[in-house]
C-alpha cells in the first residue's frame, strides 16, 4: 500500500472520530454540566499526553509540563467566560 493511500485512510478514520464526537457531546451534556464535561475532557487529555511527554527526549521536560499546565488551565477557564 502506497503512502498516499495510507494517508487517505488515516484522514477518513480521523474524520469519523471527529464527526462522532459531536453526538457524544450532545448526549453527555444531558447528564452532566458543561463545566464538569470540560474538566473531564481536559483531564483525560492530560492523562493521555503526560506519558508521551515523560518518555520524550526533551531536555527540559519539567518546563514543558509547567507550560502545558498553565495553558491547559487557561483553556479550561476560558469555557466559563
N, C-alpha and C positions, 0 to 999 in steps of 0.2 A: 504494500500500500504506500503510495507516494505521500509526500509531506502536505500537498495541497488537499488531498482527500482527508487526511487526518485532521487538518485544521478545520475543514468544513464540518466534520463530525463533532469535533470539540465545540465549535460555535453552536451547532444545533443542540447539543446537550446543555450547554450553558444557557441558551435561550429558554429551554424547557424549565430549568431550575429557576431562572429569573422570573419567568412568567408565572410559575407555580407559587411563588411566594405571595403574590397579591391576594388570591383567595384564602390562603392560610392566614394571612394577617387579618383579613376581614372576619374570619371565623374566630380567631383567637381574641380579637378585641370585643367580642360579645361576652366573653367570660372574665377578662382582666382589664384593668385600666390601661390607658396609653402609657402612662409613666412607668408602670410595672413592666409593660411589654418592652419598652426601650431599655430598661435596666436588665432584663433577661437577655435581650438581643446583644447588647454591648458586652455583658458578662460572658456569654457564650463565645463571642468573637475574641475576647481577651484570652479565654481558656484555650481556644484553638490556635492562636498565634503565639502564645507565650512559649511553648516548647520549640517552635521554629526559631524564635529569637535566641533562646538559651542554647540551642545547638549550633547556631550560626558561628561563623568565624570572624565576626566583628570584634575589633579590639576594645571597643568601649560599649559593651552590652548594657551596663547599668545606665549610661546616658540615654540610650535608645529606649529603655524601659521607662525612664522618667519622662521623656518627651512624649512617648505614647500614652502614658497615664494622664499627662496634662491635657493633651489634645482629645483623648477619649472622654475625659471628664467635661471638657468644654463642649464637645459634641452632645453628650448626654444632657447637659444643662440647657443647650440650645433648643431642645424639644419642649421645654417648659415655658419658653418665652415667645 
